[in-house]
Amino acid sequence: MYTITNYLFNTFECRSQTWNLFLSWVAPLITKKETKMRELISANERLCVTMRYLVTGDAQVTIAASYRVSPAVVGRLIYKTCL
């Protein structure tokens, strides 16, 4: 069975405790508000997308397919998270 712990270790070579610590540092900076027009993308997903782009160097189209979002959204997530 493939769990989030396995995903974090296999993709980022990171333990879940380390990931949660890092997420607690950056979550207040990258969390957005949910509106009636769109569904919220969680801070955890934002960080996963950005870290995968930075760590692997995958194309944004490939990352978009993996996370089931559009490539334009991936580009905006990476840009706004890295600011």
Long-range contacts (C-beta under 8 A, 24 or more apart in sequence): 11-51, 11-52, 11-55, 11-56, 12-51, 12-52, 12-55, 22-47, 23-47, 26-81, 30-80, 30-81, 41-69, 41-73, 41-77, 46-77, 46-81, 47-81, 49-74, 49-77, 49-78, 49-81, 50-77, 50-78, 50-81, 50-82, 53-78
